[in-house]
């Protein structure tokens, strides 16, 4: 099937992670030129870039405004941005025990980073008149997640308030541009590695018909 991605330039944030690396491989398989972003996973990002035939690699802290602006300068003109980067805090804490510092850190890592990424990409869309932004939320932002109210709130803000506002704004300057979001559920990745024991598996799959946690791709294996 022709996807129209051949020759397009795509930035994938969080490409050193499980979902991000799977997205980068999928774009490359369609013939897109992928820019591989990482924050702390430089070794994984460089290995992925080599796998993709020498794709450019760019490191940036997406909660830092100056670093995000540098990232988009280095990435150059883009057709697509997949804003995959995010952080899931590992410790289960009910809302009444949640420290304000963690709340702020989680919102920064998931909501602020998505905003700065979207802003950087959409500035280019406004200039060129086209482009596609894909924000990555989570089922936690739709249904909530006990012990992770901070993460659920951040992801809900991404896929509701931020997404819907951006799509209403971008059509004024680029009617053919697109802003969309996807909301993965629990997925095996470096971020969740070691966290999914039998007790966690029973809890998080309780409402899933297949009682399974997803893999980033059908061939992925995490150990």
N, C-alpha and C positions, 0 to 999 in steps of 0.2 A: 504494500500500500504506500502510495506517495504521500508523505507527511508535509512536504514543503520546507523541511529543515535543512536540506542539503545546501551548504555554503553559508548558512546563517552563523552569526557569531553569538555565542551563548556564555553568559557568566553563571556558574553554579556556586552559590555560597555554601560553606560547610561541606565541600566536596571530599574532605578527608574522612567524613563519617560514613556510616553504613548506607543511609538513604541517599545522601548527597553523592557518594561515589557511584551508586547504581544509576542515579539520574545522569551523571556525567557520561557514563558508559552508554546509556541509552541515546543521549543526544549525539555522541560521537558515532554510534552505529548508524544513525540517520544521515551522516555526512556533515554534521555541524562542526564548526570550529569552537572548541570548548576552552574557556578560561577557568582554571581550577583554583578555587579560593580555599584557604585554610586559616585557622587562627593558631591553635597549638599543635595540630597534627601535621607538621611539616613533612616528616618522613613518609607518612601515608600519602600525602598530597603529591609529593615528588614521585613516588612509586606509581601512582595512578597516572600522572602526567606522562611518564615514560611508557606505560602500557598503552596510552592513547596516541603514541607516536611523537612525543615531544610537545605536548600541549603547554601553553604558558601557565605558570604558577604565580599566584599573588597572595601574600599574607596580609591580614588586617584584623584588628580588633573591631568588630562591627558595632560596638557600643561607643566607639571613639569617633566623633564627627570628622576630625582631621584625617584619621586613617581611612575612613570610608571614602572621603573625597579623593584621597590619593589612590585608593583601589580603583575607582572609576576612571581616573586619569590614566592609570596603567592599563586598564582593560581595553580602553579605546572604544570606538563606536560599537554599540551592541544592538542586536535584534531581539534578544530574549534574555531575561534574568529569572533564574529559579532561586528564590530566596529560601534555601533549605536550612540554613544554619539555625541552631537553637540549643538550649541547654535544659535538661530535665534534672532537677535536684534529687539526689538519691534517697535522702532520709524522709520517711513518712512522718509528717507532723500535722496534727489537727490544727485548724485555724486559731484556736485559742492558745496554742503553744508556738505559733509561727513567729520567729523573730522578724522585726521590721527590716533588719539588714538583709535577710534572705529574700523577703518579699521584694525589696527594691532591686536586689541583684538579679532575681529571676525575671522581673519585668524588663529590666535593662537588656538582659541576654536574649529575650524572646520578642518583646514588643518594640523597645527602642531600636534594637538592631534591625528589625523588619522595617520600621519607619525610615531609618537612615538609608537602608538599602533601596527601598522603594523610591525615596526622594532622589537619590543619586541616579537611579535608572530612568525615572520619569522626566528628569530634566532633559535627558537626551531624547526621549520620546517627544517632548514638547518641541524640540528643535527640528527633529527629522520627520515628525508626523506619523510615525509607526513604531510598533514594538509590542512585545507581550511580556507581562510580568506575572509570575506565578508565586504566590505566597504559600507557605506551608504551615498549616495549623495543626490541629490534633483533635481526635475524638474527645479528649479531655476538655477541650474548649466548648464542646457541644453538650456533653453529658455530665461534666464535672469529674473530679477524681479525688476520692478521699485521701487525705494526707498530702495533697499537692494543690491546694487552693490557689497558690501563687502561680503555678504553671498553667492551671486551667483558666484562670482569669486572663493571663497574658495571651494565651492562644485564642480565647474567645474574642478578645479585643482585636486581634489580628484579622480573624475571618469574618467578623461582623462590622464593628465600627470603622476600622482602618480600610478594609477591603471595599466596603460599600461606598465609603466617602471617596476613595481614590478612583473608583470606576465612574462615579458621577462627575468627577473633576476632569479626568483625562479626555473624555469625549468632547470637551469644549475646545481642546487644542489639537486632538488627534482622534477623529471619529472612528478610525479603523483600528486603533490600539485596543489592547485587551488587558484586563486585570482580573485574574482568577485566583482561586485558592483550592487546595486539596487538604483533606484532614485524615492523615493516616492514624490507624490505631496502634496498639503495641506492636513493635517491630524489633526483632533481634538486630543489634548493632553494637559498635564499640561502646556507645553511651549506656546501654543496658546490660552489657556483658557482666556476668557475675551477680546480677540482681534478680534473675528469674529462676528462683528455686521452686519446689513443688507448691509451697504455700502461696507464693506470689502468682504462680501459674493458675492455681485454682481460683484465686480472687479476681484476676484481671480477665479471665475467660468465662466467668460465670454467666455472662449474658451473650456469649458468642455461640452461634449454632455449631460451628466446627470445633470449638474449644481448642483453638490453636493460635499461637502468636505468629505474625507474618514474618517473612523473610524479605529483605530489600529486593531480591530477585529470586526467581525459581531455582537458581543454581547456587545461591549463597549458602555458606556454611560457617557458623561462628563457633569457636571452641574455646 
